[in-house]
């Protein structure tokens, strides 16, 4: 069940969302030229920790987080850390251009704004929004930014 913290059925009105104990699986298009779709569960099962990152190419705060994410990815990827970024961009060319400009080496997916899209399933109302998910599918942390990502990785990837 996905709803606001009060769980009164007025989801989204207060901008406070209930964070489920377990992640919600979804399927989305991966950055490629063939329209291939992948599931989040494919990455959760293969890694110790996955940072699910909702962002957009025109989002200033999102773009400012990328250098830190790149450092964390370089340092922790070999220890079982993966980033799965989901763009909520409507302009696919802007999305692809931003990935190239920023040299983002991790998994890049695009949200299709459908009823079963990642942003819909997670009730995304603002970006950047992140979820740190362990191998068992448990959401450990939400909205980690800056040095908080590194601190969480040190905590959970001992």
MARDREN-467326 format. One record per residue (C-alpha): residue number from 1; residue in one letter; x, y, z. Coordinates in steps of 0.5 Angstrom, whole numbers, always signed. Layout:
<pts>
     n   res       u       v       w
   NUM     A       X       Y       Z
...
</pts>
This chain:
<pts>
     n   res       u       v       w
     1     X      +0      +0      +0
     2     X      +3      +7      -2
     3     X      +0     +13      +2
     4     X      +1     +19      +6
     5     X      +4     +18     +13
     6     X      -3     +19     +16
     7     X      -6     +14     +11
     8     X     -12     +17     +11
     9     X     -13     +17      +4
    10     X     -11     +24      +2
    11     X      -5     +22      -1
    12     X      +0     +27      -4
    13     X      -4     +33      -1
    14     X      +1     +34      +5
    15     X      +7     +32      +1
    16     X      +8     +27      +6
    17     X      +9     +20      +3
    18     X      +9     +13      +7
    19     X     +15     +10      +5
    20     X     +14      +2      +5
    21     X     +18      -3      +8
    22     X     +20      -6      +2
    23     X     +21      -4      -5
    24     X     +16      -3     -10
    25     X     +19      -7     -17
    26     X     +17      -4     -23
    27     X     +19      -4     -31
    28     X     +22      +1     -35
    29     X     +26      +3     -41
    30     X     +33      +3     -40
    31     X     +38      +8     -44
    32     X     +39      +4     -51
    33     X     +37      +5     -58
    34     X     +33      -1     -58
    35     X     +27      +0     -53
    36     X     +29      -5     -48
    37     X     +26      -5     -41
    38     X     +29      -8     -35
    39     X     +26      -9     -28
    40     X     +29      -6     -21
    41     X     +29     -13     -18
    42     X     +34     -15     -23
    43     X     +39     -10     -20
    44     X     +37     -11     -13
    45     X     +38     -18     -13
    46     X     +45     -17     -16
    47     X     +48     -12     -11
    48     X     +48     -11      -4
    49     X     +45      -4      -4
    50     X     +42      +0     -10
    51     X     +41      +7      -9
    52     X     +34      +9     -13
    53     X     +35     +16     -16
    54     X     +29     +20     -19
    55     X     +32     +26     -22
    56     X     +31     +30     -29
    57     X     +36     +34     -33
    58     X     +33     +41     -32
    59     X     +33     +40     -24
    60     X     +39     +44     -22
    61     X     +39     +40     -15
    62     X     +39     +34     -18
    63     X     +45     +36     -23
    64     X     +49     +39     -17
    65     X     +48     +32     -13
    66     X     +51     +28     -19
    67     X     +59     +29     -18
    68     X     +58     +26     -11
    69     X     +54     +20     -14
    70     X     +60     +19     -19
    71     X     +65     +19     -13
    72     X     +61     +14      -9
    73     X     +59     +10     -15
    74     X     +67     +10     -17
    75     X     +69      +8      -9
    76     X     +63      +3      -8
    77     X     +61      +0     -14
    78     X     +66      -6     -13
    79     X     +63      -7      -6
    80     X     +56      -9      -9
    81     X     +53      -2      -9
    82     X     +49      +0     -16
    83     X     +45      +6     -18
    84     X     +39      +6     -22
    85     X     +37     +13     -24
    86     X     +30     +14     -26
    87     X     +29     +20     -30
    88     X     +22     +24     -30
    89     X     +24     +28     -36
    90     X     +19     +29     -42
    91     X     +24     +31     -47
    92     X     +29     +24     -48
    93     X     +34     +28     -52
    94     X     +35     +33     -46
    95     X     +35     +26     -42
    96     X     +41     +23     -46
    97     X     +45     +30     -47
    98     X     +45     +31     -39
    99     X     +47     +23     -38
   100     X     +53     +24     -43
   101     X     +55     +31     -41
   102     X     +55     +29     -33
   103     X     +58     +22     -36
   104     X     +54     +18     -31
   105     X     +56     +11     -32
   106     X     +51      +7     -28
   107     X     +44      +5     -30
   108     X     +39     +10     -33
   109     X     +32      +9     -34
   110     X     +26     +13     -37
   111     X     +20     +14     -33
   112     X     +14     +14     -38
   113     X      +9     +17     -34
   114     X      +4     +11     -34
   115     X      +0      +9     -28
   116     X      +5      +3     -27
   117     X     +11      +8     -28
   118     X     +16      +8     -23
   119     X     +15     +15     -21
   120     X      +7     +14     -20
   121     X      +9      +7     -16
   122     X     +13     +11     -11
   123     X      +9     +17     -11
   124     X     +14     +22     -13
   125     X     +12     +29     -12
   126     X     +19     +32     -12
   127     X     +26     +31     -14
   128     X     +31     +29     -13
   129     X     +28     +23      -9
   130     X     +32     +17      -7
   131     X     +31     +11      -4
   132     X     +37      +6      -1
   133     X     +35      -1      -2
   134     X     +39      -7      +1
   135     X     +39     -14      -3
   136     X     +33     -17      +1
   137     X     +29     -11      -2
   138     X     +28      -7      +4
   139     X     +28      +1      +4
   140     X     +34      +3      +9
   141     X     +34     +10      +8
   142     X     +30     +16      +4
   143     X     +32     +22      +1
   144     X     +40     +21      +2
   145     X     +44     +27      -1
   146     X     +51     +29      -1
   147     X     +55     +26      +4
   148     X     +49     +22      +7
   149     X     +50     +17      +1
   150     X     +57     +16      +3
   151     X     +55     +15     +11
   152     X     +50     +10      +9
   153     X     +55      +6      +5
   154     X     +60      +6     +10
   155     X     +54      +4     +15
   156     X     +51      -2     +11
   157     X     +57      -4      +7
   158     X     +62      -5     +12
</pts>
